[in-house]
Amino acid sequence: MLSCKEVATRASALIDGELSTWQALQMRLHLAMCKGCEQFIGQMRTTRDLTEGLPTADTHDEADKDCINAILSQLHERKQ
């Protein structure tokens, strides 16, 4: 079985679908038994989902404020 450290190292690859079938199965087995790692992966997925539509660093305008407000709103909704 994978250790928590190995799960943390491979977390991004799991979320991005870059693991082989066997590696993904090992990860899912660990996550089924380890609630801490399951929460960690969930937090990473949330972070990815919330940051996918962020504007690039070279844009600084009203859209940035709208985007930040949308992220804060989504975080608030998920918290409830």
DSSP file with accessible surface (Angstrom, degrees, kcal/mol):
  #  RESIDUE AA STRUCTURE BP1 BP2  ACC     N-H-->O    O-->H-N    N-H-->O    O-->H-N    TCO  KAPPA ALPHA  PHI   PSI    X-CA   Y-CA   Z-CA
    1    1 A M              0   0  150      0, 0.0     2,-0.1     0, 0.0    26,-0.1   0.000 360.0 360.0 360.0 146.0    0.0    0.0    0.0
    2    2 A L        -     0   0   10     24,-0.3     2,-0.1     1,-0.1     0, 0.0  -0.374 360.0-124.2 -69.7 149.5    1.1    3.5   -0.7
    3    3 A S     >  -     0   0   55      1,-0.1     4,-2.2    -2,-0.1     5,-0.2  -0.472  26.4-108.0 -85.1 164.9    2.3    5.8    2.1
    4    4 A C  H  > S+     0   0   67      1,-0.2     4,-2.5     2,-0.2     5,-0.2   0.880 121.4  55.7 -60.8 -36.1    0.7    9.2    2.7
    5    5 A K  H  > S+     0   0  168      1,-0.2     4,-2.2     2,-0.2    -1,-0.2   0.907 107.0  48.9 -63.8 -41.8    3.9   10.8    1.4
    6    6 A E  H  > S+     0   0   78      2,-0.2     4,-2.0     1,-0.2    -1,-0.2   0.897 110.4  51.5 -65.2 -38.2    3.6    8.9   -1.9
    7    7 A V  H  X S+     0   0    0     -4,-2.2     4,-0.8     1,-0.2    -2,-0.2   0.939 109.8  49.0 -62.9 -45.1    0.0    9.9   -2.2
    8    8 A A  H >< S+     0   0   49     -4,-2.5     3,-0.7     1,-0.2     4,-0.4   0.905 110.5  51.5 -61.7 -38.6    0.9   13.5   -1.7
    9    9 A T  H 3< S+     0   0  110     -4,-2.2     3,-0.3     1,-0.2     4,-0.2   0.872 117.7  37.6 -66.0 -35.4    3.7   13.2   -4.3
   10   10 A R  H 3X S+     0   0   70     -4,-2.0     4,-2.2     1,-0.2    -1,-0.2   0.379  86.5 103.2 -98.5   4.8    1.3   11.7   -6.9
   11   11 A A  H <X S+     0   0    0     -4,-0.8     4,-2.5    -3,-0.7     5,-0.2   0.904  80.8  47.9 -58.1 -47.7   -1.8   13.8   -6.1
   12   12 A S  H  > S+     0   0   65     -4,-0.4     4,-2.5    -3,-0.3    -1,-0.2   0.907 110.6  52.2 -61.7 -40.8   -1.5   16.2   -9.0
   13   13 A A  H  4>S+     0   0   22     -4,-0.2     5,-3.0     2,-0.2     6,-0.6   0.885 109.9  49.8 -63.8 -37.7   -1.0   13.3  -11.4
   14   14 A L  H ><5S+     0   0   10     -4,-2.2     3,-1.3     3,-0.2    -2,-0.2   0.957 112.3  46.4 -64.0 -48.5   -4.1   11.6  -10.1
   15   15 A I  H 3<5S+     0   0   20     -4,-2.5    -2,-0.2     1,-0.3    -1,-0.2   0.874 114.0  48.3 -63.4 -36.1   -6.2   14.7  -10.4
   16   16 A D  T 3<5S-     0   0   92     -4,-2.5    -1,-0.3    -5,-0.2    -2,-0.2   0.448 113.0-118.1 -85.2  -0.8   -4.9   15.4  -14.0
   17   17 A G  T < 5S+     0   0   64     -3,-1.3    -3,-0.2    -4,-0.4    -2,-0.1   0.808  74.7 129.7  71.8  30.1   -5.5   11.8  -15.0
   18   18 A E      < +     0   0  137     -5,-3.0     2,-0.2    -6,-0.2    -4,-0.2   0.404  40.0  98.4 -99.4   2.0   -1.9   11.1  -15.7
   19   19 A L  S    S-     0   0   30     -6,-0.6    -9,-0.0    -5,-0.1     2,-0.0  -0.593  76.7-110.5 -90.2 152.7   -1.5    7.8  -13.7
   20   20 A S     >  -     0   0   60     -2,-0.2     4,-2.8     1,-0.1     5,-0.3  -0.253  38.1-101.0 -68.2 167.6   -1.6    4.4  -15.1
   21   21 A T  H  > S+     0   0  130      1,-0.2     4,-2.2     2,-0.2     5,-0.2   0.919 124.5  48.1 -57.9 -44.2   -4.6    2.2  -14.3
   22   22 A W  H  > S+     0   0  166      2,-0.2     4,-2.4     1,-0.2    -1,-0.2   0.920 112.2  48.0 -64.9 -44.9   -2.6    0.3  -11.6
   23   23 A Q  H  > S+     0   0   68      2,-0.2     4,-2.2     1,-0.2    -2,-0.2   0.915 112.3  49.4 -62.9 -42.4   -1.2    3.5  -10.1
   24   24 A A  H  X S+     0   0   19     -4,-2.8     4,-2.8     2,-0.2    -1,-0.2   0.903 110.0  51.7 -64.1 -38.5   -4.7    5.1   -9.9
   25   25 A L  H  X S+     0   0   99     -4,-2.2     4,-2.3    -5,-0.3    -2,-0.2   0.920 109.0  50.1 -64.4 -42.3   -6.1    2.0   -8.3
   26   26 A Q  H  X S+     0   0   52     -4,-2.4     4,-2.1     2,-0.2   -24,-0.3   0.907 111.8  48.7 -61.2 -42.4   -3.3    2.0   -5.7
   27   27 A M  H  X S+     0   0    0     -4,-2.2     4,-2.8     2,-0.2    -2,-0.2   0.941 111.2  49.0 -63.0 -46.8   -4.2    5.7   -5.0
   28   28 A R  H  X S+     0   0  134     -4,-2.8     4,-1.9     1,-0.2    -2,-0.2   0.875 109.0  53.3 -64.6 -34.9   -7.9    5.0   -4.7
   29   29 A L  H  X S+     0   0   94     -4,-2.3     4,-1.0     2,-0.2    -1,-0.2   0.939 111.2  45.9 -63.2 -46.1   -7.3    2.1   -2.4
   30   30 A H  H >X S+     0   0    5     -4,-2.1     4,-1.7     1,-0.2     3,-0.9   0.934 111.9  51.3 -61.7 -45.8   -5.2    4.4   -0.1
   31   31 A L  H 3< S+     0   0   16     -4,-2.8     7,-0.2     1,-0.3    -1,-0.2   0.827 103.7  59.0 -63.0 -31.1   -7.8    7.1   -0.3
   32   32 A A  H 3< S+     0   0   66     -4,-1.9    -1,-0.3     1,-0.2    -2,-0.2   0.801 116.9  33.2 -67.6 -25.4  -10.6    4.7    0.7
   33   33 A M  H << S+     0   0  112     -4,-1.0     2,-0.6    -3,-0.9    -2,-0.2   0.595 112.8  62.0-105.7 -13.9   -8.7    3.9    3.9
   34   34 A C     X  -     0   0   28     -4,-1.7     4,-2.1     1,-0.1    -1,-0.2  -0.890  52.8-176.2-122.3 102.6   -7.1    7.3    4.7
   35   35 A K  H  > S+     0   0  123     -2,-0.6     4,-2.4     1,-0.2     5,-0.2   0.821  84.3  59.3 -67.7 -30.2   -9.5   10.1    5.4
   36   36 A G  H  > S+     0   0   48      2,-0.2     4,-2.1     1,-0.2    -1,-0.2   0.943 109.8  41.8 -63.6 -46.0   -6.7   12.6    5.8
   37   37 A C  H  > S+     0   0   11      2,-0.2     4,-2.8     1,-0.2     5,-0.2   0.879 111.5  56.5 -69.0 -35.7   -5.4   11.9    2.3
   38   38 A E  H  X S+     0   0   91     -4,-2.1     4,-2.2    -7,-0.2    -2,-0.2   0.929 109.3  46.1 -61.2 -42.1   -8.9   11.9    0.9
   39   39 A Q  H  X S+     0   0  131     -4,-2.4     4,-2.6     2,-0.2    -1,-0.2   0.905 110.6  53.6 -65.9 -40.8   -9.4   15.4    2.3
   40   40 A F  H  X S+     0   0   78     -4,-2.1     4,-2.3     2,-0.2    -2,-0.2   0.941 110.0  46.2 -59.5 -47.4   -6.1   16.5    0.9
   41   41 A I  H  X S+     0   0    2     -4,-2.8     4,-2.5     1,-0.2    -1,-0.2   0.912 111.7  53.0 -62.7 -40.1   -7.0   15.3   -2.6
   42   42 A G  H  X S+     0   0   29     -4,-2.2     4,-2.3    -5,-0.2    -1,-0.2   0.911 108.7  49.1 -61.2 -41.4  -10.4   17.0   -2.3
   43   43 A Q  H  X S+     0   0  119     -4,-2.6     4,-2.6     2,-0.2    -1,-0.2   0.895 110.3  51.0 -65.8 -38.7   -8.8   20.3   -1.3
   44   44 A M  H  X S+     0   0   48     -4,-2.3     4,-2.6     2,-0.2    -2,-0.2   0.910 109.9  49.5 -64.9 -41.1   -6.5   20.0   -4.3
   45   45 A R  H  X S+     0   0   80     -4,-2.5     4,-2.9     2,-0.2    -2,-0.2   0.915 111.1  49.9 -63.1 -42.2   -9.4   19.4   -6.6
   46   46 A T  H  X S+     0   0   36     -4,-2.3     4,-2.5     2,-0.2     5,-0.2   0.935 110.9  49.4 -61.6 -44.5  -11.2   22.4   -5.2
   47   47 A T  H  X S+     0   0   84     -4,-2.6     4,-1.8     2,-0.2    -2,-0.2   0.933 112.5  47.6 -61.2 -44.6   -8.2   24.6   -5.7
   48   48 A R  H  X S+     0   0   75     -4,-2.6     4,-1.3     1,-0.2    -2,-0.2   0.943 112.4  49.2 -61.7 -46.7   -7.8   23.4   -9.3
   49   49 A D  H  < S+     0   0   61     -4,-2.9     4,-0.4     1,-0.2    -1,-0.2   0.888 113.9  45.9 -61.2 -39.7  -11.5   24.0  -10.0
   50   50 A L  H  < S+     0   0   15     -4,-2.5    -1,-0.2     1,-0.2    -2,-0.2   0.773 116.3  43.7 -76.6 -25.9  -11.4   27.4   -8.6
   51   51 A T  H >< S+     0   0   67     -4,-1.8     3,-1.4    -5,-0.2    -1,-0.2   0.553  86.5  90.3 -98.8  -6.0   -8.2   28.6  -10.3
   52   52 A E  T 3< S+     0   0  140     -4,-1.3    -1,-0.2     1,-0.3    -2,-0.1   0.878  94.0  40.0 -58.4 -38.0   -8.8   27.2  -13.8
   53   53 A G  T 3  S+     0   0   66     -4,-0.4    -1,-0.3    -3,-0.2    -2,-0.1   0.306  83.8 130.5 -98.5  12.6  -10.5   30.4  -15.0
   54   54 A L    <   -     0   0   74     -3,-1.4    10,-0.1     1,-0.1    -3,-0.1  -0.349  62.5-109.4 -66.8 144.2   -8.3   32.9  -13.3
   55   55 A P        -     0   0   52      0, 0.0    -1,-0.1     0, 0.0    -2,-0.0  -0.304  39.5 -97.8 -67.6 157.7   -6.9   35.7  -15.5
   56   56 A T    >   -     0   0   91      1,-0.1     3,-1.7     2,-0.0     0, 0.0  -0.254  35.5-102.5 -72.6 166.2   -3.2   35.7  -16.4
   57   57 A A  T 3  S+     0   0   87      1,-0.3    -1,-0.1     3,-0.0     0, 0.0   0.734 116.3  63.7 -64.3 -22.3   -0.7   37.8  -14.4
   58   58 A D  T 3  S+     0   0  133      2,-0.0     2,-0.5     1,-0.0    -1,-0.3   0.495  89.2  78.9 -86.1   1.2   -0.6   40.5  -17.2
   59   59 A T    <   +     0   0   50     -3,-1.7     2,-0.3     2,-0.0    -1,-0.0  -0.931  49.1 167.4-111.6 126.5   -4.2   41.5  -16.8
   60   60 A H        +     0   0  155     -2,-0.5     2,-0.2     4,-0.0    -3,-0.0  -0.804  33.6 102.4-137.1  92.8   -5.2   43.8  -14.0
   61   61 A D  S >> S-     0   0   91     -2,-0.3     3,-1.1     0, 0.0     4,-1.0  -0.780  86.0 -60.0-151.0-163.5   -8.7   45.1  -14.4
   62   62 A E  H 3> S+     0   0  116      1,-0.3     4,-2.2    -2,-0.2     5,-0.2   0.813 123.0  66.3 -62.4 -29.0  -12.3   44.9  -13.2
   63   63 A A  H 3> S+     0   0   52      1,-0.2     4,-2.5     2,-0.2    -1,-0.3   0.860  95.8  57.3 -62.6 -33.6  -12.4   41.3  -14.4
   64   64 A D  H <> S+     0   0   27     -3,-1.1     4,-2.6     2,-0.2    -1,-0.2   0.933 107.1  47.2 -61.6 -45.4   -9.9   40.3  -11.8
   65   65 A K  H  X S+     0   0  123     -4,-1.0     4,-2.5     1,-0.2    -2,-0.2   0.914 112.4  49.8 -63.2 -41.8  -12.2   41.7   -9.0
   66   66 A D  H  X S+     0   0   96     -4,-2.2     4,-2.2     2,-0.2    -1,-0.2   0.909 111.4  49.4 -63.0 -40.7  -15.1   39.8  -10.5
   67   67 A C  H  X S+     0   0   27     -4,-2.5     4,-2.4     2,-0.2    -2,-0.2   0.923 111.1  48.6 -65.6 -44.4  -13.1   36.6  -10.6
   68   68 A I  H  X S+     0   0   93     -4,-2.6     4,-2.6     1,-0.2     5,-0.2   0.925 111.6  49.9 -62.2 -43.9  -11.9   36.9   -7.1
   69   69 A N  H  X S+     0   0   99     -4,-2.5     4,-2.3     1,-0.2    -1,-0.2   0.891 109.5  51.7 -63.2 -37.8  -15.5   37.6   -5.9
   70   70 A A  H  X S+     0   0   46     -4,-2.2     4,-2.4     2,-0.2    -2,-0.2   0.917 110.6  48.4 -65.7 -40.9  -16.7   34.6   -7.8
   71   71 A I  H  X S+     0   0   30     -4,-2.4     4,-2.7     2,-0.2     5,-0.2   0.939 111.5  49.2 -64.5 -45.8  -14.1   32.4   -6.2
   72   72 A L  H  X S+     0   0   99     -4,-2.6     4,-2.3     1,-0.2    -1,-0.2   0.904 110.9  50.9 -61.5 -38.8  -14.9   33.7   -2.7
   73   73 A S  H  X S+     0   0   58     -4,-2.3     4,-2.3    -5,-0.2    -1,-0.2   0.924 110.5  48.4 -63.7 -44.0  -18.6   33.1   -3.3
   74   74 A Q  H  X S+     0   0   79     -4,-2.4     4,-2.5     2,-0.2    -2,-0.2   0.904 110.8  50.8 -64.4 -41.2  -17.9   29.5   -4.4
   75   75 A L  H  X S+     0   0   77     -4,-2.7     4,-1.9     1,-0.2    -1,-0.2   0.918 109.9  50.3 -62.4 -41.7  -15.7   28.8   -1.4
   76   76 A H  H  X S+     0   0  108     -4,-2.3     4,-1.3    -5,-0.2    -2,-0.2   0.919 111.2  48.6 -61.9 -43.4  -18.5   30.2    0.9
   77   77 A E  H  < S+     0   0  125     -4,-2.3     3,-0.2     1,-0.2    -2,-0.2   0.910 111.6  48.9 -64.4 -41.3  -21.1   27.9   -0.8
   78   78 A R  H  < S+     0   0  124     -4,-2.5    -1,-0.2     1,-0.2    -2,-0.2   0.823 106.0  58.1 -68.4 -31.5  -18.8   24.8   -0.5
   79   79 A K  H  <        0   0  184     -4,-1.9    -1,-0.2    -5,-0.2    -2,-0.2   0.855 360.0 360.0 -66.1 -33.8  -18.2   25.6    3.1
   80   80 A Q     <        0   0  168     -4,-1.3    -2,-0.2    -3,-0.2    -1,-0.2   0.795 360.0 360.0 -82.1 360.0  -21.9   25.4    3.9
